[in-house]
Amino acid sequence: MSVSERTKKGMELGSWIRRMFEEGIAMKKQFGEENVYDLSLGNPVMEPPPEFKAEIKRLADHPFKGMHGYMVNAGYPETRAAVAKQLTKETGINLSENDIIMSVGAAGAMNVAFKTILDPGDEVIVFVPWFVDYFNYIENHDGVVRPVDCDENFLPRWDILEKTLNKRTRAVLINSPNNPTGVVYSPEMLTKLCDLLRKKEKEYSTQIFLVSDEPYKKIIYDGLKYPSPLQFHKHSIIGTSHSKDLSIPGERIGYLALHPDCEDHDAMMKGFVFCTRVLGFINAPAFMQNVVTKIQDVTIPVEDYQRKRDFMYNNLKRMGYTVNKPQGAFYIFPKCPIADDIAFVHELQKDHHVLTVPGVAFGIRGYFRLVYCVTDELLEKSMPGLEKIARKYGLLK
Ligand SMILES: Cc1ncc(COP(=O)(O)O)c(C=O)c1O
């Protein structure tokens, strides 16, 4: 067998979204692109903002010498300073370029963070439902995933969390705004979480990092303000990207930020730099670092996603689905009308050509995830199928 057992296990775990994707391609061939309604993949439909394109043009027209060469592994100092300035404005925490490392997307940032902090057997707590790649981000670096269940509002079960924290806990990984639920953690929730982490740090004489995976931090609705983990815990590590806020996921540009008051700050930053190199990234894409330097305060029009969120949420509610209103990101996570989410998703696919992802892909049964970062037309066309199946299972009379 050429593929290792470890990789085979990882491929099996992550196979749901890929399977839906492949089945979707096959269905589109069979029935025609316009007759398959793919709400399974978080690939944003929006084009990047005009400022992004203007920066590409400016740099192409006025290149500087060595623009396509290597730079320091951490990334261009000017880019890191621009990121730090924006992050300081957003969080009120005073950051400098010495707290920032540019990364290959949020996924690259997470891998660098976990490679830097984990020894074999160290534990990382993740909340259920989780983003499917979290297992990879942690197990790639010999960490052990410790899932903690949430309540029906997708907030952690505090009793379980308290019991799961132990002296091997190296980090708690959070994702807000959340994929798949759309939940945004409130200042109260973060205060409670970080108070608990500090209590446990004291009890075990350890550092427990709050690792925040936040590629959706700017996609947030109803005037909510994003509370940054940096404001709540000095042992916090931020990993994010411009994949979603500039709608450029294929360009692979993001960053890691470390709280300036973190213990062993300089050693940690050196660790991030080292791990960026040894993981084979070497540095974040040079051209994209330059492109995003001057547009740190630019974001795609979030109100367009909010309108799509409202359309999706209002229709699902009208059809009788049990569903929480997403506060951010571009996913919605209703309850299936039957317990078997896999059977439900298959039926929706086979009979109504609507592609979604079963809850099992996120570690929880009985739910399904839909994306709304798609065209209005696609959203509208997928409603009749969702409605018919809601009627069949008695949600809508
Ligand atoms: C929760 C979450 N984390 C990380 C990522 C990876 O983001 P990036 O494309 O910036 O690597 C995604 C992408 O969809 C995501 O949904």
The ligand as a Gaussian input file, in Angstrom:
#p B3LYP/6-31G(d) Opt

LIG

0 1
 C      -13.136000      27.760000       9.826000
 C      -12.112000      27.828000       8.760000
 N      -10.826000      27.879000       9.100000
 C       -9.850000      27.941000       8.184000
 C      -10.152000      27.962000       6.838000
 C       -9.037000      28.042000       5.852000
 O       -8.920000      29.358000       5.394000
 P       -7.802000      29.767000       4.347000
 O       -8.390000      29.592000       2.993000
 O       -7.521000      31.195000       4.638000
 O       -6.645000      28.904000       4.574000
 C      -11.486000      27.905000       6.423000
 C      -11.826000      27.890000       4.999000
 O      -12.943000      27.730000       4.575000
 C      -12.498000      27.835000       7.410000
 O      -13.790000      27.781000       7.090000

